[in-house]
Amino acid sequence: MQRHLLFVGPWSHASGLGVAARGALQALWHLPEPWRIEAQAPEHWGPHAPISPHRQLLPAGLSEQEAAALDPHVTWLHCNPDAACTQLSEALRARIRRSRHVVATWVWESAQLPASWHRALAWIDQLWVPSRAVQQLLQPYTHHPVRVIPHLLPIPERPPQHQRERVILFVFDGASNLQRKNPLLLLEAFERSGLAAQGWRLILKTQHLDAAGSDPALLAAFRQRLAAAQQAIPDAVQLINQPLPTAELSSLYARAAIVASPHSGEGFGLTLAEAMAQGCLVVATDHGGSRDWLEASTGFPVPAPLHCSTHGWGAYPAGSVWAQPTADAFKDALQAAARCFEDPPAAEALRQRAHARLHSLCSRAAVSQRIAAALASLEDPMP
């Protein structure tokens, strides 16, 4: 008799968390020992639009009524606890409470947790997190195992050979915290780099930028800095503030020589990893989850001192610790990546090393193997 696994997450929505949830489902469907997989998605997920009208995927031969009556052997909550409390129906939460085991994938960037997260730890048997950075942040808060299961990436057999342009691309979601994503620093670093005079352009691809209005002063500062940069170096800085179909976003990755992220903290760095898998050179703050796969041999990590914030940022409380990259350090890394791009043999060698690292961590086979081991560690004999 197959064990029943209930997977709950935003897999039907257009967001980074949605991409990660869809990857997790792919890994589940390719477990070496088959499980009966049921997937449920919330009707709404913040400002993010659904990409499918479907909110449930049922195993073959199982009706909606039969599924609702089942007590799952394992429920995998692929969302943070605040979303589990606010986005899921009461009927779905009741099924989760009836599960024999509950595991959760949380992504967080600071050592300080919101109070509601502490309460959620009481009903979770294991945490499955996408990076060692998140594991190190969360393990002190629980006596339960915190296991690293990276996000699954669609990794080609070899790095793609695209005809790339002198484009530096930064992909971020305006609904995320602008302090953490830090686009102002990238604007300053690009201006200081002098790369525009060599034919380089900076593209800031975002969406839901108005959702960043939770910090109106910071949003206003970003818009002012962007306008100043566009005036100082005409035609060299572009803002795209809208969702793009997957094919168009893939086309951006295919054009860009460099993908950058001046973040103050990342739980994994999904867009960076996607870009690296597509053969882009990656320049990013040397802090957070991206350190699992970004180092000097695979890209251009930017050293950054840590600092303790005196004010809270949205859900992040005061006293949170963040990386604080400087514009000069980021400028130097952008220039180094640009020089590497102009040296095709060096760029190709770096892409090969980056591809091998990601394949070992984030391929479907690697992620499925880690999930299988985590499920086995729950040590519940077959009924």
C-alpha positions as CSV (number, residue, x, y, z in Angstrom):
1,M,0.0,0.0,0.0
2,Q,1.5,3.4,-1.1
3,R,1.9,6.1,1.5
4,H,-0.1,9.2,1.0
5,L,1.8,12.6,0.9
6,L,-0.2,15.8,0.9
7,F,1.8,18.7,-0.7
8,V,0.6,22.2,0.1
9,G,2.1,25.3,-1.4
10,P,1.7,28.0,-4.0
11,W,2.6,25.8,-7.0
12,S,-0.2,27.3,-9.1
13,H,1.0,30.9,-8.8
14,A,3.5,33.1,-10.6
15,S,6.1,33.9,-8.0
16,G,9.5,32.7,-6.9
17,L,7.9,30.6,-4.2
18,G,5.6,29.2,-6.9
19,V,8.6,28.2,-9.0
20,A,10.2,26.5,-6.0
21,A,7.0,24.6,-5.2
22,R,6.6,23.4,-8.7
23,G,10.2,22.1,-8.6
24,A,9.5,20.3,-5.4
25,L,6.5,18.6,-7.0
26,Q,8.6,17.4,-9.9
27,A,11.1,15.9,-7.4
28,L,8.2,14.1,-5.6
29,W,6.9,12.6,-8.8
30,H,10.4,11.1,-9.4
31,L,11.1,9.6,-6.0
32,P,12.8,6.2,-6.3
33,E,10.1,4.7,-4.1
34,P,6.7,5.9,-5.3
35,W,4.4,7.7,-3.0
36,R,0.8,8.7,-3.7
37,I,1.1,12.4,-4.2
38,E,-1.8,14.9,-3.7
39,A,-1.1,18.6,-4.3
40,Q,-3.2,21.4,-2.9
41,A,-2.7,25.2,-3.6
42,P,-4.3,28.2,-2.0
43,E,-6.7,30.2,-4.0
44,H,-4.8,33.4,-3.5
45,W,-1.1,34.1,-2.9
46,G,-0.5,37.8,-2.1
47,P,-0.3,40.0,-5.2
48,H,0.8,37.0,-7.4
49,A,-1.6,35.9,-10.2
50,P,-2.4,32.2,-10.7
51,I,-0.9,30.6,-13.7
52,S,-3.4,27.8,-13.7
53,P,-7.1,27.5,-12.8
54,H,-6.4,24.3,-11.0
55,R,-5.8,24.3,-7.2
56,Q,-5.5,20.6,-6.7
57,L,-3.8,17.6,-8.3
58,L,-5.1,14.2,-7.2
59,P,-3.6,10.8,-7.6
60,A,-5.1,8.6,-10.3
61,G,-8.2,6.9,-9.2
62,L,-8.8,9.1,-6.2
63,S,-11.8,11.4,-6.1
64,E,-11.9,14.8,-4.5
65,Q,-14.2,13.4,-1.8
66,E,-12.0,10.4,-1.1
67,A,-8.9,12.6,-0.8
68,A,-10.6,15.0,1.6
69,A,-11.4,12.0,3.9
70,L,-7.8,10.7,3.9
71,D,-5.5,11.3,6.8
72,P,-2.1,11.9,5.1
73,H,0.9,9.9,6.1
74,V,3.0,13.0,5.5
75,T,2.0,16.6,4.8
76,W,4.7,18.8,3.3
77,L,3.9,22.5,3.8
78,H,6.0,24.4,1.2
79,C,5.3,27.8,2.7
80,N,6.3,29.9,5.6
81,P,4.0,29.6,8.7
82,D,2.4,33.0,8.4
83,A,1.1,32.0,4.9
84,A,-0.1,28.6,6.2
85,C,-2.2,30.5,8.8
86,T,-3.7,33.1,6.5
87,Q,-3.8,31.6,3.0
88,L,-5.1,28.0,3.6
89,S,-8.7,27.0,4.1
90,E,-9.9,25.7,7.4
91,A,-10.7,22.3,5.8
92,L,-7.1,22.0,4.5
93,R,-5.7,23.1,7.9
94,A,-7.8,20.3,9.5
95,R,-6.3,17.7,7.2
96,I,-2.9,19.0,8.1
97,R,-3.6,18.5,11.8
98,R,-4.7,14.9,11.1
99,S,-1.4,14.1,9.3
100,R,0.9,11.5,10.9
101,H,3.9,13.7,10.1
102,V,4.2,17.4,9.1
103,V,7.3,18.8,7.5
104,A,7.7,22.3,6.3
105,T,9.9,24.3,4.0
106,W,10.6,27.7,5.4
107,V,12.8,30.3,3.8
108,W,14.1,33.1,6.0
109,E,17.1,35.4,5.9
110,S,17.7,36.7,9.4
111,A,18.6,35.1,12.7
112,Q,15.6,36.7,14.4
113,L,12.3,34.9,13.9
114,P,8.8,36.5,14.1
115,A,6.9,35.3,17.2
116,S,4.3,33.4,15.2
117,W,7.1,31.2,13.7
118,H,8.1,30.1,17.2
119,R,4.6,28.9,17.8
120,A,4.5,27.0,14.5
121,L,7.6,25.0,15.5
122,A,5.4,23.1,18.0
123,W,3.5,21.2,15.3
124,I,6.3,20.5,12.8
125,D,8.3,17.2,12.8
126,Q,11.1,18.4,10.5
127,L,12.1,21.5,8.6
128,W,13.3,21.1,5.0
129,V,15.1,24.2,4.0
130,P,16.8,25.2,0.7
131,S,20.3,26.1,1.9
132,R,22.8,25.7,4.7
133,A,22.4,29.4,5.6
134,V,18.7,28.8,6.4
135,Q,19.6,25.6,8.3
136,Q,22.1,27.5,10.5
137,L,19.5,30.2,11.2
138,L,16.7,27.9,12.1
139,Q,18.3,24.9,13.9
140,P,18.9,26.8,17.1
141,Y,15.1,27.3,17.5
142,T,14.1,23.6,17.4
143,H,15.2,20.2,18.6
144,H,13.8,18.7,15.5
145,P,16.0,18.0,12.4
146,V,16.5,20.8,9.9
147,R,17.5,19.2,6.6
148,V,18.8,20.9,3.5
149,I,16.8,20.2,0.4
150,P,17.8,22.6,-2.4
151,H,15.3,24.0,-4.8
152,L,15.1,22.0,-8.0
153,L,16.3,23.7,-11.2
154,P,15.7,22.8,-14.8
155,I,19.4,22.3,-15.5
156,P,20.4,21.5,-19.2
157,E,22.9,18.8,-20.0
158,R,25.6,21.4,-20.6
159,P,25.7,25.2,-20.3
160,P,23.7,26.8,-23.1
161,Q,25.7,28.5,-25.9
162,H,23.8,31.8,-26.4
163,Q,24.9,34.8,-28.3
164,R,25.0,37.1,-25.3
165,E,25.0,40.9,-25.1
166,R,26.7,43.3,-22.8
167,V,23.8,43.3,-20.4
168,I,23.7,43.1,-16.6
169,L,20.4,41.8,-15.4
170,F,18.9,42.0,-12.0
171,V,15.6,40.1,-11.4
172,F,13.7,40.9,-8.2
173,D,10.1,41.1,-7.0
174,G,8.9,44.4,-5.7
175,A,6.6,42.6,-3.3
176,S,9.8,41.5,-1.5
177,N,11.6,44.0,0.8
178,L,13.5,46.6,-1.1
179,Q,16.0,47.0,1.8
180,R,16.8,43.3,1.4
181,K,16.9,43.3,-2.4
182,N,18.9,46.5,-2.5
183,P,18.5,47.8,-6.1
184,L,19.7,51.3,-5.2
185,L,23.2,49.9,-4.5
186,L,23.3,48.2,-7.9
187,L,22.4,51.5,-9.6
188,E,25.2,53.3,-7.9
189,A,27.7,50.5,-8.5
190,F,26.9,50.4,-12.2
191,E,27.3,54.2,-12.6
192,R,30.7,54.0,-10.8
193,S,31.9,51.1,-12.9
194,G,32.1,53.1,-16.1
195,L,30.8,50.0,-18.0
196,A,28.1,52.0,-19.8
197,A,30.9,53.8,-21.7
198,Q,32.0,50.3,-22.9
199,G,28.6,49.5,-24.3
200,W,27.1,47.7,-21.2
201,R,23.5,48.2,-20.2
202,L,21.7,47.5,-16.9
203,I,18.2,46.0,-16.9
204,L,16.2,45.9,-13.7
205,K,13.4,43.3,-14.1
206,T,10.8,43.5,-11.4
207,Q,7.1,43.2,-10.8
208,H,4.6,44.5,-8.2
209,L,6.9,47.4,-7.5
210,D,4.1,49.4,-6.1
211,A,3.7,46.7,-3.5
212,A,6.9,47.9,-2.1
213,G,4.9,50.9,-0.8
214,S,5.1,49.4,2.7
215,D,8.2,51.6,2.8
216,P,7.2,54.6,0.8
217,A,10.4,56.6,1.6
218,L,12.6,53.8,0.2
219,L,10.4,53.3,-2.9
220,A,10.5,57.0,-3.6
221,A,14.3,57.0,-3.1
222,F,14.6,54.1,-5.6
223,R,12.5,55.9,-8.2
224,Q,14.5,59.1,-7.7
225,R,17.8,57.2,-8.0
226,L,16.6,55.4,-11.1
227,A,15.6,58.6,-12.8
228,A,19.0,60.2,-12.0
229,A,20.8,57.2,-13.4
230,Q,18.7,57.2,-16.6
231,Q,19.5,60.9,-17.1
232,A,23.2,60.5,-16.3
233,I,23.8,57.5,-18.6
234,P,21.0,57.7,-21.2
235,D,19.8,54.4,-22.8
236,A,22.0,52.4,-20.4
237,V,19.5,51.7,-17.6
238,Q,16.1,50.1,-18.2
239,L,13.3,49.2,-15.8
240,I,10.8,46.4,-16.6
241,N,8.0,46.5,-14.0
242,Q,5.6,43.8,-15.1
243,P,5.3,40.0,-15.0
244,L,6.8,38.3,-18.0
245,P,5.8,34.9,-19.5
246,T,8.4,32.2,-18.9
247,A,9.6,32.3,-22.5
248,E,10.3,36.1,-22.3
249,L,12.1,35.8,-19.0
250,S,14.2,33.0,-20.4
251,S,15.0,35.2,-23.4
252,L,16.3,37.9,-21.0
253,Y,18.6,35.3,-19.3
254,A,19.8,34.2,-22.7
255,R,20.7,37.7,-23.7
256,A,22.4,38.8,-20.4
257,A,26.1,38.2,-20.0
258,I,25.9,39.0,-16.3
259,V,23.2,38.6,-13.7
260,A,23.7,40.5,-10.5
261,S,22.1,40.6,-7.0
262,P,23.3,43.2,-4.3
263,H,21.1,41.5,-1.7
264,S,21.4,42.0,2.0
265,G,20.1,38.5,2.6
266,E,18.8,35.6,0.5
267,G,17.5,32.2,1.7
268,F,18.5,30.6,-1.5
269,G,18.7,33.0,-4.4
270,L,16.4,31.2,-6.9
271,T,16.7,33.7,-9.8
272,L,20.5,33.8,-9.4
273,A,20.6,30.0,-9.6
274,E,18.3,29.9,-12.6
275,A,20.5,32.4,-14.3
276,M,23.7,30.5,-13.5
277,A,22.0,27.3,-14.9
278,Q,21.4,29.2,-18.1
279,G,25.0,30.2,-18.5
280,C,25.0,33.7,-17.1
281,L,28.0,35.0,-15.1
282,V,26.8,35.8,-11.6
283,V,27.8,38.7,-9.4
284,A,26.2,38.6,-5.9
285,T,26.6,39.5,-2.3
286,D,28.7,36.8,-0.6
287,H,26.0,36.1,2.1
288,G,23.0,33.8,2.6
289,G,21.9,30.8,0.7
290,S,23.7,31.5,-2.6
291,R,27.0,30.6,-0.8
292,D,26.1,26.9,-1.3
293,W,26.8,27.3,-5.0
294,L,28.4,30.7,-5.6
295,E,32.1,31.1,-4.8
296,A,35.2,32.4,-6.6
297,S,35.4,29.3,-8.8
298,T,31.8,29.5,-10.0
299,G,31.1,33.3,-10.1
300,F,31.9,36.6,-8.5
301,P,30.9,36.7,-4.8
302,V,31.1,40.2,-3.3
303,P,32.4,40.4,0.2
304,A,30.2,42.3,2.6
305,P,30.4,43.2,6.3
306,L,27.4,42.3,8.5
307,H,25.5,44.9,10.5
308,C,22.6,44.9,12.9
309,S,19.5,46.9,11.9
310,T,18.1,49.3,14.4
311,H,14.7,49.4,12.7
312,G,12.5,46.6,11.5
313,W,11.9,46.0,7.8
314,G,8.3,44.7,7.3
315,A,8.2,41.2,8.8
316,Y,11.9,41.5,9.8
317,P,12.2,42.7,13.4
318,A,14.7,45.3,14.6
319,G,18.0,43.7,15.6
320,S,18.1,41.5,12.5
321,V,21.6,41.0,11.0
322,W,22.2,41.7,7.4
323,A,25.0,41.9,4.9
324,Q,25.9,45.4,3.8
325,P,27.8,45.4,0.5
326,T,29.4,48.6,-0.6
327,A,29.0,50.2,-4.0
328,D,32.8,50.1,-4.6
329,A,33.0,46.4,-3.8
330,F,30.1,45.7,-6.1
331,K,31.6,47.9,-8.8
332,D,34.8,46.0,-8.7
333,A,33.0,42.7,-9.1
334,L,31.0,43.9,-12.0
335,Q,34.2,45.0,-13.7
336,A,35.8,41.7,-13.1
337,A,32.8,39.8,-14.5
338,A,32.8,42.1,-17.6
339,R,36.5,41.3,-18.2
340,C,35.8,37.6,-17.8
341,F,33.0,37.9,-20.4
342,E,35.4,39.5,-22.9
343,D,37.7,36.5,-22.4
344,P,35.7,33.6,-23.9
345,P,37.9,30.7,-22.7
346,A,37.9,32.0,-19.2
347,A,34.1,32.6,-19.2
348,E,33.4,29.1,-20.6
349,A,35.6,27.5,-18.0
350,L,33.7,29.3,-15.2
351,R,30.4,28.3,-16.7
352,Q,31.4,24.7,-16.8
353,R,32.4,24.8,-13.1
354,A,29.1,26.6,-12.2
355,H,27.1,24.1,-14.1
356,A,28.7,21.1,-12.4
357,R,28.1,22.6,-9.0
358,L,24.4,23.3,-9.6
359,H,23.9,19.9,-11.2
360,S,25.3,18.2,-8.1
361,L,22.9,20.2,-5.8
362,C,19.8,21.1,-7.7
363,S,19.2,18.6,-10.5
364,R,16.0,16.5,-10.3
365,A,17.9,13.4,-9.4
366,A,19.9,15.1,-6.6
367,V,16.8,16.8,-5.1
368,S,14.7,13.6,-5.3
369,Q,17.4,11.7,-3.5
370,R,17.5,14.2,-0.7
371,I,13.7,14.1,-0.3
372,A,13.7,10.3,-0.3
373,A,16.3,10.3,2.5
374,A,14.4,12.9,4.5
375,L,11.2,10.9,4.2
376,A,13.0,7.7,5.3
377,S,14.4,9.5,8.3
378,L,10.8,10.0,9.7
379,E,11.2,6.3,10.6
380,D,7.6,5.4,10.5
381,P,7.2,1.7,9.4
382,M,4.9,0.9,6.4
383,P,1.4,0.3,7.7
